[in-house]
Amino acid sequence: MDQVIIITGGSRGIGAATARLAAKRGYAVCINYISNEAAAQALVKEIESAGGKAIAVAADVAKEADIIRLFDTVDQALGPVTALVNNAGILETQMRVDQMDAARLTRIFTANITGSFICSREAIKRMSTRHGGQGGAIVNVSSVAARLGSPGEYVDYAASKGAVDALTIGLSKEVAEEGIRVNAVRPGFIYTDIHAAGGEPGRVDRVKSAVPMKRGGQPEEVATAILWLLSDEASYATGTFIDLAGGR
């Protein structure tokens, strides 16, 4: 059976690094993106030029209909998904809780929580032996913010990742007998452009002195952990977390 992976938010940062490594490991890769078609298509060409197989599919994980279309497209183009990386996530401008409005919270929670739930649902429908599938693996990209809380900056984002942690634990037990493993990685301060969305592109360099290893992490370091959790080498790991935060 071909190994088919869907990586949400796959056109940049951790998602793109995961797509490159997955392709090298023999997966047919679906790179999901929301708006940056140029980056997604460039990554597809990069993977194909190295002998891999990849497609790019635009879909907003905050919209259920988009997620359904994403999975249907992969069914037709690559075959049933065997690995899902719930990587897509958003944050907004740094602020305190007493400055946040409900519209902001809805945007954050819908993309980061509901999106992970609905993508997982669609993957399980295809992977689960209960539904006639052959099994598979899901890795959720959480954050050490779920443990640390991100006070004064992103308590809403941290709360959304706390929900992703709970999803990981509960879902892993729910589908453990159905051939599906569900795990998560919790990155810390990683050099990606998500920090620019929060209004501070140089955030990693500002805070790295608080990290015991005294440096930020690279997307490739997170991708390696994701691919291990998806692999047969992690065959007895489910409901578990790998923190990639330099000791934070």
N, C-alpha and C positions, 0 to 999 in steps of 0.2 A: 504494500500500500504506500502510495506517495505521501510524503510528509508535507502538509500544507499549513502555513502559518499566516494568521492575520495579526498585524501590529497596528493598533489604533494610534493615531498621532505619529505615524511612522516616517514622516518626511524630514524630520530634524531631530537634533539632540539625541537623547537616549533611544528613541524609536528608530532613528536612522542607523545608529550604531548597531542596534539589535538586528535590523533588517540585513545589514551587510554580513554580520556574523552568521545569521541563520542561513543565508544563501550559501556561504562558504561551507556550512555543515550539511548542505544538501536539501534544504527546505525550498519548496516553491513558495514565494513570498508575496503576500498582498500588503502593500503599503497604503494604509488609509491616511487621508489628509482632509482638512476642512477647506483650505483656501489657497495654499501655496502649491499650485499645480506644477510650476516650473521646478521647484525643489524635488517634488515627488517624481516627476518624469526623469529628471537628471539622475536620481538614485536608481530608478528602473534601468536606465541605459547603462549605468555603472555596473550594476549586477549582471545584466545580460552580456556586457562586454567581457566579463570575467567568466562567462560560461554558465551563469545561473539563470533562474527563471523567476520573473517578477512582473506584477501588474500594480498599477496605482488606481485607487478608487476614492473619489471624493464622497465623503459622508460626514455629517455632523452627529457625533455620538450623543448630543443632547436631544436628538429627534429620533423617536422610535422607528418611524417609517424609513429614515435614512439607514439605520442599522440593519433593518430587514433587507433593504435593497443591497447593502454591502455584502451580507452573507449570501444572498441569492446570486449576486454577481460572481463571487468566489466559487460557489457551487458549479456554475457554468464554465468558468474560465480555468479553474485549477483543480476542482474536485472538492469533496467535503473537507472542512477544516479539521486538522488534528492537533493544532496548537494555537492558543489565543494569548496575546499579550495585551492586557488592558492598560495601555500606556497613556492614552490621551487624557490630558488634564489641563485645567486653567487656573490661574490666579489673577487677582486684580490689584490695583494700586494699594500700596501699604497703608493701612489705617487701623485705628483702634475699633473695638466692637461698638463703642458708643457713637461711632460715626457711620456705621454700616446701615444700609436700608434693605428691605425685604427683596427688592429686585436683584441686588447684588448677590444675596444669599441664594436666591433661586437659580441664578446663572451658575454659580459655583457648584451647588449641590446637584443640579441637573446634569451638568457635564461630568463631574467627577464621581458621583455616586450612581445616579440613575443610569448613566451611560455604561458603567461597569456591570451593573445588574443586567441590563438588556442584552449587552454583548455576550455576557456569560450565558444567559438564557438561550440565545440562538446557537451558541457553541455546543451547549449540552444537548440540545435537540439533535445535533448531528453526531456528537461523539459518544453519547451514553449507550451502553449495551441495552439499557431499558428501552431505548428508542431504535434499536437495531444497529447502533454504531459500533465502531471498533475500539473505542476508548480514545484518550487524548490527555492533554495537560493544559492548564490555564495558569498564567502568572500575572498577578496584579502588581502594578507599579504603585506602591504606597509612598510613604515619606517618613523620615524620622520626625517630621513635624507632628505626626500622630502621637508621638511620645513626648515631644518637647513643647508643643502648643503654639509656637510662633507668636508670643505675646508682642503687642504693639505693631505687628506687621500683618499676619495672615491667620488669625485664629479661625476664620471661616474655612480656609484651605486646610488647616491642620485638622479641623473637625471632619471635613469631608474625607480626609485620609484615614482618620480613626474609623469612619464607617466602612471604608475599603478593607481595613484590617478585620473588622467584624464579619464582613462578607466572606473574606478569605477563610476564616475559621469555620463559620457555619456551613458554607457551601462545600468545603473540603469534606466535612462529615456527611453531608447530604448525598454526595455522589461517589463516595469512596468505594462502594461496592459495584459501581457501574463503570469501572475502568478509567475514571477521570481523577487526576491529581490536581489540586488547587493550592498554589503557594504564592508567596509575595516577596518582593524585594522592597527595602525601605532606603532609598538613597538619601544622602545628606546634602551637603553643599557641592553641587556638580556644575561644571562649566557648561551651561546651556543658555539659550536665549530666553528661557522662561522668565529670568530675573528682570529682563527689560520690560516685560508686561507689568511687573510690579513697580516700575518706575526707577529701578536701580540696576542698570546693566552690570555694574562692577561689584555687586553684592558679595560674590564669593570671595573676592580679594579683601573686602572689608572685614568679613567675619572669620576668615580661615585661621586667624591667630587663636580663636577659641576652640579649634579642633585639635585634639591631642596630637595628630600627625602633622599639624601645622600646614596643611595644604587642602585645596579643593580636589574633588574627584573628577575623573574623565568619564564621558558617556560610555566609552569602551569597557571600563571597569564594571559598570552596571550591566552592560550587555552580556559580559562573560558569565555573570551570576544568573541572569535570566536564562541563558541557553543551557546552563548546567541544570537548573530546576526543570526545564522542559525535557531534558535528556533521560535516557534509561539509567544513567549513572545515579540519578536521583529517584530511582524507582520505588523506594520505600519512604519517600518524603512527601507528606501532604499536610496542609494546614500549618506550614512552617514559614518562617521569615528569615531572610538574610539582610542584615543591616549593613549598608555600604556608606559609612559616614565617618571614617577616619577615627573612630573611637568615641564619637559623640553619643 
